[in-house]
Structures are given as C-alpha cells and as structure tokens.
Amino acid sequence: MVQKANTIEELLQDCPVNSIIGDNLIRAWSKINSHKYLYILCSISGGSDSDDMLDIVYRCDKSNKVKYVWFDTGLEYSATKEHLKYLENKYDITIDSYKAIKPIPLSCKRYGQPFLSKQVSEFIQRLQKHNFQWEDEDFDTLYKKYPKCKSALEWWCGIKGNGSQFNITHNKWLKEFMIENPPTFKISNKCCQYAKKDVSHKLLREGVYGDGKIPFDLNIVGVRKAEGGARATAYKSCFDENDSGCDNYRPLFWYKDSDKIDYENSYDIEHSKCYTEYGLKRTGCAGCPFGRDFEYELEVIQKYEPKLYKAVNNIFGDSYEYTRKYREFVKNMNKK
Ligand code: SF4
C-alpha cells in the first residue's frame, strides 16, 4: 500500500529532480492541507492523467479529507472498471460511482450524436435547431434568414476567431464538405453534458451528504494544459477561487508528457490495461466519435471488448460514417 506523507519533507523525499513535479507537490500539499478546505472532492477517470493525480492527492491528504468519485458514463471499458478496483486496493480508498443523468444512447437518440469535436458539434446542433440549409451565403444574408443563431452563423461564415475552434476553417474543408453533404442525422455534444458535466454539478450542489447542507470546499480534477482541446483551454492556471462556492484545483495542469513519465517512474504508477494491453492513447467513453483515432479504437473494442462493439456502432454509427466521408473528402480536396 502507498504511504501518505505526514510532513512535507516526507512528501518530497522521493521526488525526482524536476521542478514542475517538486513545485506541484508543494502546492498540492498546501491546498489539500489548508484549513480553508474541510471537504474535498476528487474526480477519478481511470485514465493515465487521473492515475498520476490520484497518487499526488492521496499522498498529500494526511487528514483524509478527500472523497473520490467516478462518473460512470455507461460506455466504459471493463479494463477501466478493473483498474478502478485496483486503485481502491492500492490506496485503500473507496471510489464512489455516479451514473449519467441521461444515458448516452438516450441523449444521442434524442439530441444527436457527437461529431468531430465538442465545439463543432455545439455549432452544428444550434444550426440544425433552426433548420439551417447549409447554404453558402454571406453572414448578413444568413443572419436575416436565421436571426436566432448568430454565433453559430459566425462560425459557419468564418468571420471570427481566425484559426481557432470558433472558426469553421479550423477543420479543413469542413464547410465545403457540409455544403455538398448536409448531415442527415442530428449532431450534438449533449451526451457529454448529461453523462459528465451535469453529474458533477449535481454532486457539487448536493454536497457532502447529498442533502445540499454541507458543500464541498474544493473540487480536484485531472485537467492538463498540454492535453489541449476545449477542456484544457477553458482554464488559465491550476487553481481558481470561487467566491460563491467551491474552489477548483487542477494538480496536473502544468505537467507536460515528460513530467508525467518522470512522476510515474519515481512513484511506480501503473496504468490500466487500456494503455498497457490494448495500446490506447486515451480512455473514457469507448468509441467516442471525438477521438481522432476512433477507427483504431473500434478495432481494439472489437478485439478486446466485443460486447461494447455492437453498442458503440449502434449509438454512434451515423457519426462514424459521416466522419469517414469527411476524411475521404479532405483527402481528395488536398490532392487537387
Ligand atoms: S466523451 Fe464522447 S461519448 Fe462520452 S459523453 Fe462526451 S461526447 Fe459523449
């Protein structure tokens, strides 16, 4: 079993020569042991970042203030579930699981399937809601026709945030593709909201005993700046204070991949079979269409978790097909 540290000297005794890790351990120690925080929530995913974060948090939590939770989206690898059991044993902790407010298959059926990225799906969803016809017109013309979806039209017309995810050109040839091939199924990022975001908000709202009386003071999550994407770019640093509620702390925020390797070597971190046997680079919802490598993931799922294979194809099949068609389109356009 892993030993908690009683003093900061004990905590730092096995620390590798790496200032990111050293500074981070000192900060984690001071946050977790601060008198300001009596009830701390820490979300574990079973992924590799989460493994490192849990190790840091556990070692620092000398007064056992941290409650560990896992959001069960319903599309989890059995390797992840096994790994959570392994973590419970390794640290002698309990990781409570919380199910999606709306199961992913239901969200996808009702609101739409995720396609390409959170941001792209969000804008397409808004346009579909207004029965947008994927016209190649200028912004003023379209805004007159669809006055209630300004920011999605700005995305579509590429008039703001050049090069960023708020501009359709961020995904090469996407506009040209959609004009030629309008989507025939609903697209949305709502499954993430109901399976993760809202579950976490509900838990924070309901507090320590589920009756809303005693709130959590600090929420710890494993976001890393280097992971990129909407989740990481939403934050500027590892900590933010919230005047009206729970503060947020992201112990791994400044870790680069090389720091993770240093940490894992020094503290003997073992990741789930998703990484060590299946060869995946990410975990989380199996077969999520947001994964850049979803084709490889599908091969892995078919080989190692065949029960999930049928499920993900049923849930996300239209999105997989549409993404394949888009990728083919990009290939052909790039040849021209
Ligand atoms: S990670 Fe993907 S599949 Fe899972 S909830 Fe979010 S969008 Fe849906």
Residues whose N, C-alpha, C, O or C-beta is under 5 A from the ligand:
A	BS01	SF4	P114 C191 C192 A195 C285 C288
